[in-house]
Amino acid sequence: MLMKLTLKLEAISQLSLSIFLYFFIFKFSWVYFLIFLFIPDLSIIGYALGNKSGAYVYNTVHNLVLPTVTFTLGLLTQNTFFLMPALILFTHIFMDRTLGYGLKYPDSFQHTHLQ
């Protein structure tokens, strides 16, 4: 019980930080944020090929490696082309984790690393 609470608090704090960076530090657009926030959920289409393929596609999009690399590139190059999508993806991932949707195991969509 305590671990679930700790993970939820961690996700909420990361979600808050990503939103703060997006809107208050970098002052990016609400319009782009709302348009692109749920695009990563299209990765669920991978489940049409089965649980194993679905988990692979979903986890590829919902792990922290891609937004971390993209955000770092954005900082190093001072390029919003990298910063904005990285922060939107961070926000999406942390929003999902706050709601209990973690990385998927290949046996079932409901079996996540947060359980």
N, CA, C and O atoms as a printed pandas DataFrame, in Angstrom:
     atom_number atom_name residue_name chain_id  residue_number  x_coord  y_coord  z_coord
0              1         N          MET        A               1    0.820   -1.200    0.000
1              2        CA          MET        A               1    0.000    0.000    0.000
2              3         C          MET        A               1    0.865    1.265    0.000
3              4         O          MET        A               1    0.608    2.212   -0.742
4              5         N          LEU        A               2    1.904    1.253    0.860
5              6        CA          LEU        A               2    2.782    2.410    0.955
6              7         C          LEU        A               2    3.554    2.623   -0.349
7              8         O          LEU        A               2    3.785    3.761   -0.759
8              9         N          MET        A               3    3.954    1.517   -1.002
9             10        CA          MET        A               3    4.700    1.632   -2.260
10            11         C          MET        A               3    3.833    2.243   -3.350
11            12         O          MET        A               3    4.305    3.084   -4.115
12            13         N          LYS        A               4    2.565    1.831   -3.434
13            14        CA          LYS        A               4    1.659    2.406   -4.439
14            15         C          LYS        A               4    1.481    3.897   -4.211
15            16         O          LYS        A               4    1.470    4.676   -5.164
16            17         N          LEU        A               5    1.341    4.297   -2.956
17            18        CA          LEU        A               5    1.192    5.713   -2.628
18            19         C          LEU        A               5    2.460    6.483   -3.005
19            20         O          LEU        A               5    2.392    7.584   -3.552
20            21         N          THR        A               6    3.604    5.892   -2.706
21            22        CA          THR        A               6    4.881    6.523   -3.039
22            23         C          THR        A               6    5.018    6.704   -4.557
23            24         O          THR        A               6    5.431    7.766   -5.023
24            25         N          LEU        A               7    4.669    5.667   -5.322
25            26        CA          LEU        A               7    4.752    5.752   -6.783
26            27         C          LEU        A               7    3.777    6.785   -7.339
27            28         O          LEU        A               7    4.106    7.501   -8.285
28            29         N          LYS        A               8    2.589    6.865   -6.762
29            30        CA          LYS        A               8    1.602    7.847   -7.215
30            31         C          LYS        A               8    2.074    9.270   -6.907
31            32         O          LYS        A               8    1.950   10.158   -7.750
32            33         N          LEU        A               9    2.613    9.491   -5.710
33            34        CA          LEU        A               9    3.134   10.810   -5.353
34            35         C          LEU        A               9    4.312   11.205   -6.240
35            36         O          LEU        A               9    4.458   12.365   -6.624
36            37         N          GLU        A              10    5.139   10.224   -6.553
37            38        CA          GLU        A              10    6.268   10.464   -7.454
38            39         C          GLU        A              10    5.764   10.891   -8.838
39            40         O          GLU        A              10    6.267   11.855   -9.415
40            41         N          ALA        A              11    4.779   10.177   -9.361
41            42        CA          ALA        A              11    4.230   10.510  -10.678
42            43         C          ALA        A              11    3.557   11.879  -10.670
43            44         O          ALA        A              11    3.683   12.633  -11.635
44            45         N          ILE        A              12    2.849   12.206   -9.600
45            46        CA          ILE        A              12    2.191   13.523   -9.502
46            47         C          ILE        A              12    3.232   14.632   -9.479
47            48         O          ILE        A              12    3.049   15.668  -10.119
48            49         N          SER        A              13    4.318   14.427   -8.751
49            50        CA          SER        A              13    5.354   15.468   -8.698
50            51         C          SER        A              13    6.039   15.630  -10.052
51            52         O          SER        A              13    6.353   16.751  -10.454
52            53         N          GLN        A              14    6.273   14.530  -10.756
53            54        CA          GLN        A              14    6.885   14.609  -12.083
54            55         C          GLN        A              14    5.927   15.247  -13.085
55            56         O          GLN        A              14    6.346   16.029  -13.938
56            57         N          LEU        A              15    4.656   14.919  -12.982
57            58        CA          LEU        A              15    3.637   15.534  -13.836
58            59         C          LEU        A              15    3.602   17.042  -13.601
59            60         O          LEU        A              15    3.571   17.823  -14.552
60            61         N          SER        A              16    3.607   17.440  -12.359
61            62        CA          SER        A              16    3.599   18.868  -12.016
62            63         C          SER        A              16    4.823   19.577  -12.568
63            64         O          SER        A              16    4.718   20.681  -13.101
64            65         N          LEU        A              17    5.974   18.950  -12.444
65            66        CA          LEU        A              17    7.208   19.550  -12.952
66            67         C          LEU        A              17    7.167   19.704  -14.471
67            68         O          LEU        A              17    7.555   20.749  -14.995
68            69         N          SER        A              18    6.705   18.686  -15.178
69            70        CA          SER        A              18    6.674   18.772  -16.639
70            71         C          SER        A              18    5.703   19.855  -17.110
71            72         O          SER        A              18    5.989   20.571  -18.070
72            73         N          ILE        A              19    4.564   19.977  -16.442
73            74        CA          ILE        A              19    3.602   21.036  -16.784
74            75         C          ILE        A              19    4.186   22.408  -16.469
75            76         O          ILE        A              19    4.047   23.342  -17.259
76            77         N          PHE        A              20    4.837   22.528  -15.322
77            78        CA          PHE        A              20    5.472   23.793  -14.949
78            79         C          PHE        A              20    6.524   24.210  -15.976
79            80         O          PHE        A              20    6.554   25.363  -16.405
80            81         N          LEU        A              21    7.381   23.273  -16.366
81            82        CA          LEU        A              21    8.403   23.584  -17.368
82            83         C          LEU        A              21    7.765   23.996  -18.694
83            84         O          LEU        A              21    8.186   24.974  -19.310
84            85         N          TYR        A              22    6.765   23.260  -19.125
85            86        CA          TYR        A              22    6.136   23.521  -20.426
86            87         C          TYR        A              22    5.516   24.921  -20.470
87            88         O          TYR        A              22    5.757   25.685  -21.406
88            89         N          PHE        A              23    4.721   25.248  -19.457
89            90        CA          PHE        A              23    3.951   26.495  -19.509
90            91         C          PHE        A              23    4.651   27.694  -18.888
91            92         O          PHE        A              23    4.529   28.804  -19.405
92            93         N          PHE        A              24    5.377   27.505  -17.800
93            94        CA          PHE        A              24    5.903   28.653  -17.072
94            95         C          PHE        A              24    7.373   28.952  -17.330
95            96         O          PHE        A              24    7.795   30.104  -17.223
96            97         N          ILE        A              25    8.151   27.945  -17.663
97            98        CA          ILE        A              25    9.557   28.193  -17.962
98            99         C          ILE        A              25    9.748   28.429  -19.462
99           100         O          ILE        A              25   10.349   29.426  -19.863
100          101         N          PHE        A              26    9.237   27.514  -20.288
101          102        CA          PHE        A              26    9.421   27.641  -21.731
102          103         C          PHE        A              26    8.287   28.401  -22.413
103          104         O          PHE        A              26    8.423   28.825  -23.561
104          105         N          LYS        A              27    7.160   28.575  -21.703
105          106        CA          LYS        A              27    6.012   29.344  -22.214
106          107         C          LYS        A              27    5.517   28.849  -23.580
107          108         O          LYS        A              27    5.277   29.635  -24.496
108          109         N          PHE        A              28    5.372   27.514  -23.686
109          110        CA          PHE        A              28    4.884   26.914  -24.919
110          111         C          PHE        A              28    3.362   27.022  -25.010
111          112         O          PHE        A              28    2.694   27.353  -24.030
112          113         N          SER        A              29    2.839   26.747  -26.165
113          114        CA          SER        A              29    1.434   26.935  -26.514
114          115         C          SER        A              29    0.497   25.905  -25.891
115          116         O          SER        A              29    0.794   24.711  -25.867
116          117         N          TRP        A              30   -0.642   26.387  -25.387
117          118        CA          TRP        A              30   -1.724   25.510  -24.919
118          119         C          TRP        A              30   -2.296   24.709  -26.087
119          120         O          TRP        A              30   -2.659   23.543  -25.932
120          121         N          VAL        A              31   -2.371   25.336  -27.244
121          122        CA          VAL        A              31   -2.969   24.691  -28.413
122          123         C          VAL        A              31   -2.188   23.434  -28.786
123          124         O          VAL        A              31   -2.773   22.362  -28.941
124          125         N          TYR        A              32   -0.874   23.560  -28.929
125          126        CA          TYR        A              32   -0.058   22.390  -29.271
126          127         C          TYR        A              32   -0.139   21.336  -28.164
127          128         O          TYR        A              32   -0.180   20.136  -28.436
128          129         N          PHE        A              33   -0.160   21.794  -26.934
129          130        CA          PHE        A              33   -0.246   20.878  -25.801
130          131         C          PHE        A              33   -1.505   20.026  -25.897
131          132         O          PHE        A              33   -1.444   18.802  -25.778
132          133         N          LEU        A              34   -2.636   20.667  -26.111
133          134        CA          LEU        A              34   -3.910   19.943  -26.183
134          135         C          LEU        A              34   -4.005   19.057  -27.428
135          136         O          LEU        A              34   -4.592   17.976  -27.379
136          137         N          ILE        A              35   -3.435   19.512  -28.531
137          138        CA          ILE        A              35   -3.473   18.722  -29.768
138          139         C          ILE        A              35   -2.646   17.445  -29.634
139          140         O          ILE        A              35   -3.071   16.378  -30.076
140          141         N          PHE        A              36   -1.472   17.552  -29.027
141          142        CA          PHE        A              36   -0.532   16.431  -29.033
142          143         C          PHE        A              36   -0.499   15.594  -27.755
143          144         O          PHE        A              36    0.172   14.562  -27.725
144          145         N          LEU        A              37   -1.196   16.005  -26.711
145          146        CA          LEU        A              37   -1.102   15.313  -25.427
146          147         C          LEU        A              37   -1.514   13.842  -25.505
147          148         O          LEU        A              37   -0.897   13.002  -24.851
148          149         N          PHE        A              38   -2.522   13.520  -26.276
149          150        CA          PHE        A              38   -3.015   12.139  -26.299
150          151         C          PHE        A              38   -2.545   11.331  -27.512
151          152         O          PHE        A              38   -2.951   10.180  -27.676
152          153         N          ILE        A              39   -1.701   11.913  -28.356
153          154        CA          ILE        A              39   -1.151   11.194  -29.511
154          155         C          ILE        A              39   -0.429    9.904  -29.086
155          156         O          ILE        A              39   -0.573    8.893  -29.773
156          157         N          PRO        A              40    0.338    9.893  -27.991
157          158        CA          PRO        A              40    1.013    8.644  -27.600
158          159         C          PRO        A              40    0.060    7.475  -27.343
159          160         O          PRO        A              40    0.469    6.316  -27.415
160          161         N          ASP        A              41   -1.199    7.770  -27.045
161          162        CA          ASP        A              41   -2.164    6.687  -26.813
162          163         C          ASP        A              41   -2.490    5.910  -28.077
163          164         O          ASP        A              41   -3.071    4.828  -28.000
164          165         N          LEU        A              42   -2.130    6.437  -29.230
165          166        CA          LEU        A              42   -2.324    5.688  -30.473
166          167         C          LEU        A              42   -1.472    4.414  -30.496
167          168         O          LEU        A              42   -1.724    3.505  -31.288
168          169         N          SER        A              43   -0.475    4.357  -29.629
169          170        CA          SER        A              43    0.371    3.158  -29.563
170          171         C          SER        A              43   -0.416    1.935  -29.116
171          172         O          SER        A              43    0.061    0.810  -29.264
172          173         N          ILE        A              44   -1.589    2.131  -28.584
173          174        CA          ILE        A              44   -2.444    1.003  -28.180
174          175         C          ILE        A              44   -2.865    0.168  -29.393
175          176         O          ILE        A              44   -3.276   -0.983  -29.246
176          177         N          ILE        A              45   -2.761    0.745  -30.579
177          178        CA          ILE        A              45   -3.092    0.021  -31.812
178          179         C          ILE        A              45   -2.230   -1.233  -31.953
179          180         O          ILE        A              45   -2.645   -2.199  -32.594
180          181         N          GLY        A              46   -1.036   -1.228  -31.363
181          182        CA          GLY        A              46   -0.166   -2.399  -31.395
182          183         C          GLY        A              46   -0.821   -3.637  -30.820
183          184         O          GLY        A              46   -0.441   -4.758  -31.158
184          185         N          TYR        A              47   -1.805   -3.443  -29.949
185          186        CA          TYR        A              47   -2.499   -4.592  -29.360
186          187         C          TYR        A              47   -3.368   -5.322  -30.371
187          188         O          TYR        A              47   -3.835   -6.427  -30.097
188          189         N          ALA        A              48   -3.589   -4.730  -31.518
189          190        CA          ALA        A              48   -4.324   -5.435  -32.581
190          191         C          ALA        A              48   -3.523   -6.638  -33.084
191          192         O          ALA        A              48   -4.087   -7.569  -33.660
192          193         N          LEU        A              49   -2.201   -6.611  -32.863
193          194        CA          LEU        A              49   -1.328   -7.716  -33.272
194          195         C          LEU        A              49   -1.078   -8.714  -32.143
195          196         O          LEU        A              49   -0.320   -9.669  -32.311
196          197         N          GLY        A              50   -1.710   -8.493  -31.002
197          198        CA          GLY        A              50   -1.551   -9.394  -29.865
198          199         C          GLY        A              50   -0.935   -8.692  -28.671
199          200         O          GLY        A              50   -0.427   -7.576  -28.784
200          201         N          ASN        A              51   -0.985   -9.352  -27.534
201          202        CA          ASN        A              51   -0.483   -8.755  -26.292
202          203         C          ASN        A              51    1.009   -8.461  -26.319
203          204         O          ASN        A              51    1.451   -7.408  -25.861
204          205         N          LYS        A              52    1.777   -9.392  -26.854
205          206        CA          LYS        A              52    3.231   -9.206  -26.866
206          207         C          LYS        A              52    3.629   -8.011  -27.741
207          208         O          LYS        A              52    4.416   -7.165  -27.316
208          209         N          SER        A              53    3.089   -7.942  -28.951
209          210        CA          SER        A              53    3.384   -6.820  -29.850
210          211         C          SER        A              53    2.840   -5.517  -29.279
211          212         O          SER        A              53    3.493   -4.475  -29.345
212          213         N          GLY        A              54    1.642   -5.587  -28.721
213          214        CA          GLY        A              54    1.034   -4.395  -28.139
214          215         C          GLY        A              54    1.858   -3.829  -27.004
215          216         O          GLY        A              54    2.066   -2.619  -26.920
216          217         N          ALA        A              55    2.329   -4.708  -26.128
217          218        CA          ALA        A              55    3.157   -4.259  -25.008
218          219         C          ALA        A              55    4.453   -3.637  -25.511
219          220         O          ALA        A              55    4.906   -2.623  -24.981
220          221         N          TYR        A              56    5.049   -4.242  -26.533
221          222        CA          TYR        A              56    6.295   -3.705  -27.090
222          223         C          TYR        A              56    6.088   -2.292  -27.655
223          224         O          TYR        A              56    6.857   -1.379  -27.355
224          225         N          VAL        A              57    5.053   -2.124  -28.466
225          226        CA          VAL        A              57    4.786   -0.814  -29.076
226          227         C          VAL        A              57    4.434    0.208  -27.994
227          228         O          VAL        A              57    4.970    1.317  -27.980
228          229         N          TYR        A              58    3.537   -0.171  -27.096
229          230        CA          TYR        A              58    3.108    0.729  -26.020
230          231         C          TYR        A              58    4.311    1.159  -25.175
231          232         O          TYR        A              58    4.484    2.346  -24.896
232          233         N          ASN        A              59    5.137    0.196  -24.770
233          234        CA          ASN        A              59    6.287    0.502  -23.914
234          235         C          ASN        A              59    7.349    1.317  -24.629
235          236         O          ASN        A              59    8.039    2.122  -24.003
236          237         N          THR        A              60    7.488    1.120  -25.922
237          238        CA          THR        A              60    8.443    1.917  -26.692
238          239         C          THR        A              60    8.067    3.395  -26.646
239          240         O          THR        A              60    8.934    4.261  -26.528
240          241         N          VAL        A              61    6.779    3.673  -26.738
241          242        CA          VAL        A              61    6.300    5.062  -26.724
242          243         C          VAL        A              61    6.231    5.615  -25.302
243          244         O          VAL        A              61    6.458    6.808  -25.100
244          245         N          HIS        A              62    5.925    4.783  -24.324
245          246        CA          HIS        A              62    5.655    5.258  -22.966
246          247         C          HIS        A              62    6.819    5.093  -21.982
247          248         O          HIS        A              62    6.612    5.219  -20.775
248          249         N          ASN        A              63    8.018    4.817  -22.458
249          250        CA          ASN        A              63    9.142    4.795  -21.525
250          251         C          ASN        A              63    9.810    6.167  -21.525
251          252         O          ASN        A              63    9.527    6.987  -22.398
252          253         N          LEU        A              64   10.669    6.422  -20.586
253          254        CA          LEU        A              64   11.244    7.761  -20.405
254          255         C          LEU        A              64   12.495    8.026  -21.236
255          256         O          LEU        A              64   13.020    9.139  -21.211
256          257         N          VAL        A              65   12.979    7.035  -21.966
257          258        CA          VAL        A              65   14.210    7.212  -22.742
258          259         C          VAL        A              65   14.018    8.241  -23.860
259          260         O          VAL        A              65   14.806    9.180  -23.976
260          261         N          LEU        A              66   12.984    8.071  -24.679
261          262        CA          LEU        A              66   12.772    8.976  -25.813
262          263         C          LEU        A              66   12.610   10.433  -25.382
263          264         O          LEU        A              66   13.303   11.290  -25.930
264          265         N          PRO        A              67   11.733   10.759  -24.430
265          266        CA          PRO        A              67   11.623   12.168  -24.060
266          267         C          PRO        A              67   12.876   12.711  -23.369
267          268         O          PRO        A              67   13.176   13.899  -23.479
268          269         N          THR        A              68   13.608   11.850  -22.660
269          270        CA          THR        A              68   14.838   12.315  -22.013
270          271         C          THR        A              68   15.891   12.686  -23.047
271          272         O          THR        A              68   16.530   13.733  -22.942
272          273         N          VAL        A              69   16.072   11.828  -24.041
273          274        CA          VAL        A              69   17.042   12.111  -25.108
274          275         C          VAL        A              69   16.608   13.352  -25.898
275          276         O          VAL        A              69   17.426   14.220  -26.203
276          277         N          THR        A              70   15.332   13.423  -26.222
277          278        CA          THR        A              70   14.819   14.555  -26.994
278          279         C          THR        A              70   14.941   15.859  -26.209
279          280         O          THR        A              70   15.326   16.886  -26.767
280          281         N          PHE        A              71   14.616   15.820  -24.927
281          282        CA          PHE        A              71   14.722   17.014  -24.087
282          283         C          PHE        A              71   16.172   17.465  -23.971
283          284         O          PHE        A              71   16.462   18.659  -24.043
284          285         N          THR        A              72   17.084   16.511  -23.790
285          286        CA          THR        A              72   18.507   16.838  -23.706
286          287         C          THR        A              72   18.998   17.468  -25.004
287          288         O          THR        A              72   19.742   18.449  -24.973
288          289         N          LEU        A              73   18.588   16.911  -26.149
289          290        CA          LEU        A              73   18.937   17.509  -27.445
290          291         C          LEU        A              73   18.408   18.939  -27.537
291          292         O          LEU        A              73   19.099   19.836  -28.019
292          293         N          GLY        A              74   17.190   19.137  -27.075
293          294        CA          GLY        A              74   16.596   20.469  -27.099
294          295         C          GLY        A              74   17.357   21.461  -26.252
295          296         O          GLY        A              74   17.560   22.606  -26.654
296          297         N          LEU        A              75   17.781   21.020  -25.072
297          298        CA          LEU        A              75   18.559   21.913  -24.209
298          299         C          LEU        A              75   19.921   22.234  -24.821
299          300         O          LEU        A              75   20.368   23.381  -24.806
300          301         N          LEU        A              76   20.576   21.196  -25.361
301          302        CA          LEU        A              76   21.909   21.399  -25.935
302          303         C          LEU        A              76   21.879   22.284  -27.179
303          304         O          LEU        A              76   22.798   23.068  -27.414
304          305         N          THR        A              77   20.825   22.154  -27.966
305          306        CA          THR        A              77   20.735   22.932  -29.208
306          307         C          THR        A              77   19.864   24.176  -29.054
307          308         O          THR        A              77   19.759   24.982  -29.978
308          309         N          GLN        A              78   19.240   24.330  -27.885
309          310        CA          GLN        A              78   18.308   25.429  -27.621
310          311         C          GLN        A              78   17.234   25.499  -28.699
311          312         O          GLN        A              78   16.914   26.567  -29.219
312          313         N          ASN        A              79   16.690   24.328  -29.017
313          314        CA          ASN        A              79   15.742   24.204  -30.109
314          315         C          ASN        A              79   14.388   23.730  -29.579
315          316         O          ASN        A              79   14.284   22.647  -29.003
316          317         N          THR        A              80   13.355   24.549  -29.777
317          318        CA          THR        A              80   12.021   24.192  -29.297
318          319         C          THR        A              80   11.429   23.009  -30.059
319          320         O          THR        A              80   10.488   22.375  -29.581
320          321         N          PHE        A              81   11.971   22.706  -31.239
321          322        CA          PHE        A              81   11.512   21.554  -32.006
322          323         C          PHE        A              81   11.681   20.266  -31.198
323          324         O          PHE        A              81   10.906   19.323  -31.361
324          325         N          PHE        A              82   12.682   20.225  -30.336
325          326        CA          PHE        A              82   12.917   19.067  -29.482
326          327         C          PHE        A              82   12.287   19.236  -28.106
327          328         O          PHE        A              82   11.745   18.281  -27.548
328          329         N          LEU        A              83   12.355   20.439  -27.560
329          330        CA          LEU        A              83   11.883   20.671  -26.194
330          331         C          LEU        A              83   10.377   20.471  -26.038
331          332         O          LEU        A              83    9.929   19.798  -25.110
332          333         N          MET        A              84    9.605   21.052  -26.940
333          334        CA          MET        A              84    8.146   20.999  -26.813
334          335         C          MET        A              84    7.600   19.565  -26.841
335          336         O          MET        A              84    6.868   19.184  -25.928
336          337         N          PRO        A              85    7.931   18.759  -27.857
337          338        CA          PRO        A              85    7.387   17.392  -27.850
338          339         C          PRO        A              85    7.911   16.553  -26.686
339          340         O          PRO        A              85    7.202   15.683  -26.181
340          341         N          ALA        A              86    9.136   16.806  -26.262
341          342        CA          ALA        A              86    9.676   16.053  -25.120
342          343         C          ALA        A              86    8.856   16.341  -23.863
343          344         O          ALA        A              86    8.511   15.422  -23.120
344          345         N          LEU        A              87    8.551   17.600  -23.631
345          346        CA          LEU        A              87    7.766   17.953  -22.445
346          347         C          LEU        A              87    6.327   17.451  -22.541
347          348         O          LEU        A              87    5.739   17.054  -21.535
348          349         N          ILE        A              88    5.765   17.466  -23.736
349          350        CA          ILE        A              88    4.413   16.915  -23.909
350          351         C          ILE        A              88    4.424   15.406  -23.637
351          352         O          ILE        A              88    3.516   14.886  -22.990
352          353         N          LEU        A              89    5.442   14.712  -24.128
353          354        CA          LEU        A              89    5.524   13.267  -23.892
354          355         C          LEU        A              89    5.777   12.966  -22.410
355          356         O          LEU        A              89    5.178   12.043  -21.859
356          357         N          PHE        A              90    6.654   13.735  -21.766
357          358        CA          PHE        A              90    6.845   13.577  -20.324
358          359         C          PHE        A              90    5.509   13.746  -19.600
359          360         O          PHE        A              90    5.153   12.935  -18.745
360          361         N          THR        A              91    4.777   14.797  -19.946
361          362        CA          THR        A              91    3.490   15.060  -19.301
362          363         C          THR        A              91    2.537   13.895  -19.512
363          364         O          THR        A              91    1.868   13.462  -18.573
364          365         N          HIS        A              92    2.470   13.391  -20.723
365          366        CA          HIS        A              92    1.582   12.267  -21.017
366          367         C          HIS        A              92    1.964   11.033  -20.183
367          368         O          HIS        A              92    1.105   10.394  -19.575
368          369         N          ILE        A              93    3.236   10.718  -20.165
369          370        CA          ILE        A              93    3.701    9.540  -19.428
370          371         C          ILE        A              93    3.394    9.679  -17.940
371          372         O          ILE        A              93    2.893    8.742  -17.317
372          373         N          PHE        A              94    3.695   10.848  -17.369
373          374        CA          PHE        A              94    3.467   11.034  -15.936
374          375         C          PHE        A              94    1.977   11.110  -15.610
375          376         O          PHE        A              94    1.562   10.716  -14.520
376          377         N          MET        A              95    1.180   11.608  -16.533
377          378        CA          MET        A              95   -0.269   11.616  -16.346
378          379         C          MET        A              95   -0.777   10.167  -16.308
379          380         O          MET        A              95   -1.568    9.799  -15.440
380          381         N          ASP        A              96   -0.310    9.357  -17.259
381          382        CA          ASP        A              96   -0.691    7.943  -17.278
382          383         C          ASP        A              96   -0.281    7.242  -15.984
383          384         O          ASP        A              96   -1.062    6.483  -15.409
384          385         N          ARG        A              97    0.925    7.493  -15.536
385          386        CA          ARG        A              97    1.417    6.816  -14.327
386          387         C          ARG        A              97    0.676    7.302  -13.085
387          388         O          ARG        A              97    0.471    6.533  -12.145
388          389         N          THR        A              98    0.278    8.554  -13.074
389          390        CA          THR        A              98   -0.542    9.057  -11.974
390          391         C          THR        A              98   -1.868    8.313  -11.921
391          392         O          THR        A              98   -2.395    8.043  -10.841
392          393         N          LEU        A              99   -2.404    7.984  -13.088
393          394        CA          LEU        A              99   -3.677    7.262  -13.171
394          395         C          LEU        A              99   -3.516    5.750  -13.019
395          396         O          LEU        A              99   -4.504    5.016  -13.034
396          397         N          GLY        A             100   -2.267    5.281  -12.872
397          398        CA          GLY        A             100   -2.021    3.865  -12.658
398          399         C          GLY        A             100   -1.698    3.069  -13.906
399          400         O          GLY        A             100   -1.594    1.843  -13.850
400          401         N          TYR        A             101   -1.537    3.752  -15.042
401          402        CA          TYR        A             101   -1.190    3.061  -16.288
402          403         C          TYR        A             101    0.324    3.059  -16.447
403          404         O          TYR        A             101    0.920    4.063  -16.836
404          405         N          GLY        A             102    0.928    1.940  -16.149
405          406        CA          GLY        A             102    2.372    1.831  -16.248
406          407         C          GLY        A             102    2.794    1.106  -17.508
407          408         O          GLY        A             102    1.982    0.849  -18.396
408          409         N          LEU        A             103    4.072    0.781  -17.573
409          410        CA          LEU        A             103    4.591   -0.014  -18.680
410          411         C          LEU        A             103    3.967   -1.393  -18.621
411          412         O          LEU        A             103    3.722   -1.927  -17.539
412          413         N          LYS        A             104    3.710   -1.965  -19.778
413          414        CA          LYS        A             104    2.929   -3.201  -19.872
414          415         C          LYS        A             104    3.817   -4.445  -19.920
415          416         O          LYS        A             104    4.895   -4.447  -20.516
416          417         N          TYR        A             105    3.327   -5.495  -19.274
417          418        CA          TYR        A             105    3.920   -6.820  -19.429
418          419         C          TYR        A             105    3.247   -7.484  -20.626
419          420         O          TYR        A             105    2.109   -7.145  -20.952
420          421         N          PRO        A             106    3.925   -8.421  -21.285
421          422        CA          PRO        A             106    3.392   -8.993  -22.531
422          423         C          PRO        A             106    2.196   -9.925  -22.366
423          424         O          PRO        A             106    1.635  -10.370  -23.368
424          425         N          ASP        A             107    1.793  -10.233  -21.148
425          426        CA          ASP        A             107    0.680  -11.170  -20.973
426          427         C          ASP        A             107   -0.698  -10.505  -21.015
427          428         O          ASP        A             107   -1.685  -11.140  -21.383
428          429         N          SER        A             108   -0.762   -9.212  -20.633
429          430        CA          SER        A             108   -2.064   -8.552  -20.557
430          431         C          SER        A             108   -1.882   -7.040  -20.505
431          432         O          SER        A             108   -0.908   -6.553  -19.931
432          433         N          PHE        A             109   -2.801   -6.301  -21.093
433          434        CA          PHE        A             109   -2.761   -4.839  -21.062
434          435         C          PHE        A             109   -2.869   -4.324  -19.626
435          436         O          PHE        A             109   -2.272   -3.302  -19.287
436          437         N          GLN        A             110   -3.618   -5.018  -18.793
437          438        CA          GLN        A             110   -3.841   -4.575  -17.423
438          439         C          GLN        A             110   -2.650   -4.872  -16.490
439          440         O          GLN        A             110   -2.571   -4.309  -15.398
440          441         N          HIS        A             111   -1.744   -5.736  -16.904
441          442        CA          HIS        A             111   -0.594   -6.113  -16.075
442          443         C          HIS        A             111    0.536   -5.118  -16.322
443          444         O          HIS        A             111    1.198   -5.160  -17.359
444          445         N          THR        A             112    0.752   -4.212  -15.345
445          446        CA          THR        A             112    1.749   -3.149  -15.529
446          447         C          THR        A             112    2.832   -3.203  -14.456
447          448         O          THR        A             112    2.717   -3.939  -13.476
448          449         N          HIS        A             113    3.865   -2.424  -14.654
449          450        CA          HIS        A             113    4.959   -2.375  -13.682
450          451         C          HIS        A             113    4.553   -1.649  -12.403
451          452         O          HIS        A             113    5.308   -1.650  -11.431
452          453         N          LEU        A             114    3.391   -1.040  -12.388
453          454        CA          LEU        A             114    2.947   -0.311  -11.192
454          455         C          LEU        A             114    2.126   -1.169  -10.238
455          456         O          LEU        A             114    1.698   -0.685   -9.190
456          457         N          GLN        A             115    1.903   -2.418  -10.578
457          458        CA          GLN        A             115    1.073   -3.273   -9.726
458          459         C          GLN        A             115    1.904   -4.149   -8.820
459          460         O          GLN        A             115    1.354   -4.928   -8.040
